[in-house]
Amino acid sequence: MVDRQLEQLRAHRNNIRRYRRLLSTKLSDLERQFIERRLSEESSAMEALAAGMPPLLRERPSLSVSRSEGASP
């Protein structure tokens, strides 16, 4: 299930990149409006999907060793 959601997130991310790239090109007003609307829809869909997913990375305890513990003179 998480794999499917990650794949959907990647698809949304790729679409967002594509739309942003298209917005940097010469477009008619109608084309620009369409792409801006699709960009907004993709961003909203990606945010909604990400909000429903469990966190994948959890904060781990620090593995650093203090100078007095591990180092010998």
GIBEL-V917256 format. One line per field, one symbol per residue. phi: phi as a letter, one per 40 degrees, with the letter a starting at -180 (. if undefined). psi: psi as a letter, one per 30 degrees, with the letter a starting at -180 (. if undefined). burial: I if it has 24 or more other C-alpha atoms within 12 Angstrom, else O. Layout:
phi->???
psi->???
burial->???
//
This chain:
phi->.cdcccccccccdcccccccccccbcbcdcccccccccccccccccccccccccccbbccccbcbccccbcbc
psi->eeeeeeeeeeeeeeeeeeeeeefglklleeeeeeeeeeeeeeeeeeeeeeffklkfklkllkgkklefefkk.
burial->OOOOOOOOIOOIIOIIOOIOOOOOOOOOOOOOOOIIOOIOOIIOOIOOOOOOOOOOOOOOOOOOOOOOOOOOO
//
